[in-house]
Amino acid sequence: MESEVNHRYYVGSTDDVERRLTEHNSGFVISTKSSRPWALKKFIKCGSLPESRKSEYKLKNYKSRIILEKVIESGILPWKYNKLDNSGGPLA
């Protein structure tokens, strides 16, 4: 998510995206309350909630806005990204 106030990103995991976005925008989440409203920038579906929590943890450890913006643009998590071929597309 991206704050529409200060343009900071928030990375999280949930089993119900719409409910969680509503919670953030309603002020139920203390860590994001002061930066409302939030806009969903990218949703990446994982196989399970534990897998999504691991992905959240790994992504937060990068601590890089540039990497977050690449993930938002591509929809690909950094550790799942394949080398690109000469045309700019992922290799099979």
C-alpha positions as CSV (number, residue, x, y, z in Angstrom):
1,M,0.0,0.0,0.0
2,E,1.0,3.6,-0.5
3,S,0.1,6.5,1.8
4,E,-1.7,9.2,-0.2
5,V,-0.5,11.7,2.5
6,N,3.3,11.1,2.6
7,H,3.8,8.6,-0.2
8,R,5.4,6.0,2.0
9,Y,4.9,2.3,1.4
10,Y,3.5,-0.3,3.7
11,V,4.1,-4.0,3.1
12,G,1.8,-6.5,4.8
13,S,0.2,-9.9,4.4
14,T,-3.4,-11.0,4.9
15,D,-6.0,-13.6,3.8
16,D,-8.5,-10.8,3.0
17,V,-7.1,-7.8,1.1
18,E,-10.3,-5.7,1.1
19,R,-10.9,-6.2,4.8
20,R,-7.3,-5.3,5.6
21,L,-7.3,-2.2,3.5
22,T,-10.5,-1.1,5.2
23,E,-8.9,-1.6,8.6
24,H,-5.9,0.5,7.6
25,N,-8.0,3.3,6.2
26,S,-10.4,3.2,9.2
27,G,-7.6,3.8,11.7
28,F,-7.7,0.3,13.3
29,V,-4.0,-0.2,12.7
30,I,-1.9,2.0,15.0
31,S,1.2,1.9,12.8
32,T,-0.6,3.2,9.7
33,K,-3.2,5.4,11.3
34,S,-1.3,8.7,10.9
35,S,-0.7,8.2,7.2
36,R,-4.2,7.6,6.0
37,P,-5.6,7.2,3.4
38,W,-3.8,4.2,1.9
39,A,-4.1,3.0,-1.7
40,L,-3.4,-0.6,-2.7
41,K,-0.6,-0.5,-5.2
42,K,0.0,-4.2,-5.7
43,F,-1.4,-7.5,-4.5
44,I,0.7,-10.6,-5.0
45,K,-1.1,-13.9,-4.3
46,C,0.8,-16.5,-2.4
47,G,0.0,-20.2,-1.9
48,S,-0.8,-19.8,1.8
49,L,-0.9,-17.3,4.6
50,P,2.4,-18.6,6.1
51,E,4.0,-18.3,2.6
52,S,2.8,-14.7,2.3
53,R,4.1,-13.9,5.8
54,K,7.5,-15.2,4.8
55,S,7.4,-13.1,1.6
56,E,6.4,-10.0,3.6
57,Y,9.3,-10.6,6.0
58,K,11.8,-11.1,3.2
59,L,10.6,-8.0,1.2
60,K,10.8,-5.8,4.3
61,N,14.4,-6.9,4.9
62,Y,15.4,-5.4,1.6
63,K,14.6,-1.9,3.1
64,S,14.7,-0.4,-0.4
65,R,12.0,1.9,-2.0
66,I,13.6,1.1,-5.4
67,I,13.0,-2.6,-5.0
68,L,9.4,-2.0,-3.7
69,E,8.7,0.1,-6.8
70,K,10.1,-2.7,-9.1
71,V,7.9,-5.2,-7.4
72,I,4.9,-2.9,-7.8
73,E,5.7,-2.4,-11.5
74,S,6.4,-6.1,-12.3
75,G,4.3,-8.0,-9.8
76,I,7.4,-10.3,-9.3
77,L,9.1,-10.8,-5.9
78,P,12.9,-10.3,-6.2
79,W,13.7,-13.9,-5.2
80,K,11.3,-15.2,-7.9
81,Y,12.7,-13.0,-10.7
82,N,14.3,-14.9,-13.6
83,K,17.1,-13.5,-15.7
84,L,15.8,-11.6,-18.7
85,D,16.4,-12.6,-22.2
86,N,17.6,-10.0,-24.8
87,S,14.1,-8.9,-25.6
88,G,13.4,-7.9,-22.0
89,G,11.1,-10.9,-21.3
90,P,11.6,-13.6,-18.6
91,L,13.3,-16.8,-19.7
92,A,11.1,-19.9,-19.5
